């Protein structure tokens, strides 16, 4: 069984890792390295699950954890904003590509008809 200090130490490790990972996510989304960004997201999810599994969450009342949370919040907001912007841009690009593919395939079909010998 964990005692309170073991739980606090485990939580500290989780939260500091979460903060470092959040900074890394922001760095990679700023570099537009979406592949690396997407590989890091599940790691953060795993940290959340580890935190939820701790036997107590009283440590969250400690100033140390409140300070870490306050540091994470604006980074999370920035990541969410940039991720949404990237997703919207990606969707627009995909739409343009699909419309080009469609028009190109229609052109190919019509050009076949124009090449017939009558």
QUILIN-V154376 format. One record per backbone hydrogen bond with DSSP energy under -1.0 kcal/mol. CO is the residue of the C=O (numbers start at 0). NH is the residue of the N-H. Records with the same first field share a line. If there is no record, write none. Layout:
CO->NH / NH
This chain:
2->6
3->7
4->8
5->9
6->10
7->11
8->12
9->13
10->14
11->15
12->16
13->17
14->18
15->19
16->20
17->21
18->22
19->23
20->24
21->25
22->26
23->27
24->28
25->29
26->30
27->32
31->33
32->36
33->37
34->38
35->39
36->40
39->43
40->44
41->45
42->46
43->47
44->48
45->49
46->50
47->51
48->52
50->53
56->59
57->60
58->61
61->65
62->66
63->67
64->68
65->69
66->70
67->71
68->72
71->75
72->76
73->77
74->78
75->79
76->80
77->81
78->82
79->83
80->84
81->85
82->86
83->87
84->88
85->89
86->90
87->91
88->92
89->93
90->94
91->95
92->96
93->97
94->98
95->99
96->100
97->101
98->102
99->103
100->104
101->105
102->106
103->107
104->108
105->109
106->110
107->111
108->112
109->113
110->114
112->115
